[in-house]
Amino acid sequence: MSKTGIILIGVLAAIAIYFFVAFNSLVTKDEGVTAEWQNVETAYQRRADLIPNLVETVKGYAKHESTTLKEVIEARANATSIKIDPKNLTPEQLAEYMSAQNGVSSALGRLIAVAESYPDLKANQNFLELQSQLEGTENRIAVARKNYNDVAKDFNSAIRRVPNNIIASFAGLEKHAYFEAEEGAEKAPKVQF
């Protein structure tokens, strides 16, 4: 075999090795995005699991607030009915998912506001514990969303770089959608006394 042939085989072997290493790296990053999405769903599921207990606790004190309680239950049902495949997550699907989750947040906000009208409820240990768990869960959701966005950014950047973009297109790997701030979140809320 000639020197040129050996060099050509060496170059082709190096290209093949690079292709496999780059592909495996992209697959690992893609799986990281999927894993972080599961963490987001787990955090939202934790919140959904707390809601029935919170509603039952409030129900005992605020019997005539049935409309608010019903809204919370309906928002929870709507949010838990939306199933997302993280491998095929589009910005539209993420927006629909977030709209349902924002509905839960809004309904919970109204429920907490109702609770403020009931001093006995505000002093109830079960209610206080559930409210504390809900606050902790909201923090977990924020962290899970941030972590998801971080790994999605890392993956999206990787598949846009040359030559990874060629490998990604052959492998059918596409950008993942990001969580975005709610519309109007850039404006500071007005506080009035």
C-alpha positions as CSV (number, residue, x, y, z in Angstrom):
1,M,0.0,0.0,0.0
2,S,1.3,3.4,-0.9
3,K,2.0,6.3,1.5
4,T,-0.9,8.2,0.0
5,G,-3.3,5.3,0.6
6,I,-2.2,5.0,4.2
7,I,-2.7,8.8,4.7
8,L,-6.1,8.7,3.0
9,I,-7.2,5.8,5.2
10,G,-5.9,7.6,8.3
11,V,-7.8,10.8,7.4
12,L,-11.0,8.8,6.7
13,A,-10.6,7.0,10.0
14,A,-10.1,10.3,11.8
15,I,-13.2,11.8,10.1
16,A,-15.3,8.7,11.0
17,I,-14.1,8.8,14.6
18,Y,-15.0,12.5,14.9
19,F,-18.4,11.8,13.4
20,F,-19.2,9.1,15.9
21,V,-17.8,11.1,18.9
22,A,-19.8,14.2,17.8
23,F,-23.0,12.2,17.2
24,N,-22.7,10.5,20.6
25,S,-22.1,13.9,22.2
26,L,-25.3,15.3,20.5
27,V,-27.3,12.3,21.6
28,T,-26.1,12.8,25.2
29,K,-27.1,16.4,25.1
30,D,-30.5,15.6,23.6
31,E,-31.1,13.0,26.4
32,G,-30.1,15.7,28.9
33,V,-32.8,17.9,27.6
34,T,-35.3,15.1,27.9
35,A,-34.2,14.4,31.4
36,E,-34.6,18.0,32.4
37,W,-38.1,18.1,30.8
38,Q,-39.0,15.2,33.1
39,N,-37.8,17.2,36.1
40,V,-40.1,20.1,34.9
41,E,-43.0,17.7,34.6
42,T,-42.3,16.2,38.0
43,A,-42.3,19.7,39.7
44,Y,-45.6,20.5,38.0
45,Q,-47.0,17.1,39.0
46,R,-46.0,17.8,42.7
47,R,-48.0,21.0,42.5
48,A,-50.9,19.2,41.0
49,D,-50.8,16.6,43.7
50,L,-50.9,19.3,46.5
51,I,-54.0,21.0,45.0
52,P,-56.6,18.5,46.1
53,N,-55.4,18.6,49.7
54,L,-55.3,22.4,49.6
55,V,-58.8,22.6,48.1
56,E,-60.2,20.2,50.7
57,T,-58.7,22.2,53.6
58,V,-60.2,25.4,52.2
59,K,-63.5,23.8,51.5
60,G,-64.1,23.1,55.2
61,Y,-63.8,26.8,56.0
62,A,-65.1,28.5,52.9
63,K,-68.2,26.6,51.9
64,H,-69.7,29.5,49.9
65,E,-66.5,29.9,47.8
66,S,-67.4,27.0,45.6
67,T,-66.8,28.9,42.4
68,T,-63.2,29.5,43.3
69,L,-62.7,25.9,44.4
70,K,-64.2,24.7,41.2
71,E,-61.9,26.9,39.1
72,V,-58.9,25.5,40.9
73,I,-60.0,21.9,40.3
74,E,-60.8,22.6,36.6
75,A,-57.5,24.4,36.0
76,R,-55.6,21.4,37.6
77,A,-57.6,18.9,35.4
78,N,-56.8,21.0,32.3
79,A,-53.1,21.2,33.1
80,T,-52.7,17.5,33.9
81,S,-54.5,16.5,30.7
82,I,-51.8,18.0,28.5
83,K,-49.1,15.4,27.7
84,I,-45.9,16.5,26.0
85,D,-43.3,14.4,24.2
86,P,-40.0,16.1,25.0
87,K,-38.4,14.7,21.8
88,N,-41.0,16.6,19.7
89,L,-41.6,19.6,21.8
90,T,-42.6,22.6,19.6
91,P,-42.9,26.2,20.7
92,E,-46.6,25.9,20.1
93,Q,-47.0,22.8,22.4
94,L,-44.9,24.5,25.1
95,A,-47.1,27.6,24.8
96,E,-50.2,25.5,25.3
97,Y,-48.6,23.7,28.2
98,M,-47.6,26.9,29.8
99,S,-51.0,28.5,29.3
100,A,-52.6,25.5,31.2
101,Q,-50.0,25.8,33.9
102,N,-50.5,29.6,34.2
103,G,-54.2,28.9,34.6
104,V,-53.4,26.8,37.6
105,S,-51.2,29.5,39.0
106,S,-53.9,32.1,38.5
107,A,-56.6,29.9,40.1
108,L,-54.3,29.1,43.1
109,G,-53.7,32.8,43.5
110,R,-57.4,33.4,43.8
111,L,-57.7,30.5,46.2
112,I,-55.0,32.0,48.5
113,A,-56.7,35.4,48.2
114,V,-60.0,33.8,49.4
115,A,-58.1,32.2,52.3
116,E,-57.0,35.6,53.5
117,S,-60.7,36.3,54.3
118,Y,-60.9,33.5,56.8
119,P,-58.7,34.1,59.9
120,D,-59.4,30.6,61.2
121,L,-58.3,29.1,57.9
122,K,-55.1,31.2,57.9
123,A,-54.3,29.8,61.3
124,N,-55.1,26.2,60.4
125,Q,-51.8,24.1,60.6
126,N,-52.8,22.0,57.6
127,F,-53.4,25.0,55.5
128,L,-50.2,26.7,56.5
129,E,-48.2,23.5,55.8
130,L,-49.9,23.1,52.4
131,Q,-49.3,26.7,51.6
132,S,-45.6,26.3,52.5
133,Q,-45.3,23.2,50.4
134,L,-46.9,25.0,47.5
135,E,-44.4,27.9,47.8
136,G,-41.5,25.4,47.8
137,T,-43.0,23.7,44.8
138,E,-43.2,27.0,42.9
139,N,-39.5,27.5,43.6
140,R,-38.8,23.9,42.4
141,I,-40.7,24.7,39.2
142,A,-38.7,27.8,38.6
143,V,-35.4,25.9,39.1
144,A,-36.5,23.0,36.9
145,R,-37.6,25.4,34.1
146,K,-34.2,27.3,34.3
147,N,-32.3,24.0,34.2
148,Y,-34.3,22.8,31.2
149,N,-33.6,26.1,29.4
150,D,-29.9,25.8,30.2
151,V,-29.6,22.3,28.7
152,A,-31.8,23.2,25.8
153,K,-29.6,26.2,25.1
154,D,-26.5,23.9,25.2
155,F,-28.1,21.4,22.9
156,N,-29.4,24.0,20.5
157,S,-26.0,25.7,20.3
158,A,-24.3,22.4,19.7
159,I,-26.5,21.4,16.8
160,R,-26.1,24.8,15.1
161,R,-22.3,24.7,15.1
162,V,-20.3,23.4,12.1
163,P,-19.9,20.5,11.5
164,N,-22.4,19.4,14.1
165,N,-25.2,21.0,12.2
166,I,-24.5,18.5,9.3
167,I,-24.5,15.5,11.8
168,A,-27.6,16.8,13.5
169,S,-29.5,17.2,10.2
170,F,-28.6,13.6,9.2
171,A,-29.7,12.4,12.6
172,G,-32.9,14.3,12.5
173,L,-32.0,16.3,15.7
174,E,-33.9,19.6,15.9
175,K,-33.9,22.6,18.3
176,H,-35.8,22.3,21.5
177,A,-38.2,25.0,22.6
178,Y,-37.5,27.3,25.6
179,F,-39.7,28.4,28.5
180,E,-40.2,32.1,28.2
181,A,-41.5,34.7,30.6
182,E,-45.2,35.4,30.6
183,E,-46.4,38.2,28.5
184,G,-46.2,41.4,30.5
185,A,-43.7,40.0,33.0
186,E,-41.2,42.7,32.0
187,K,-43.4,45.4,33.7
188,A,-43.0,45.8,37.5
189,P,-46.3,45.4,39.3
190,K,-47.8,48.5,40.9
191,V,-48.1,48.4,44.6
192,Q,-50.7,50.6,46.2
193,F,-51.7,51.0,49.8
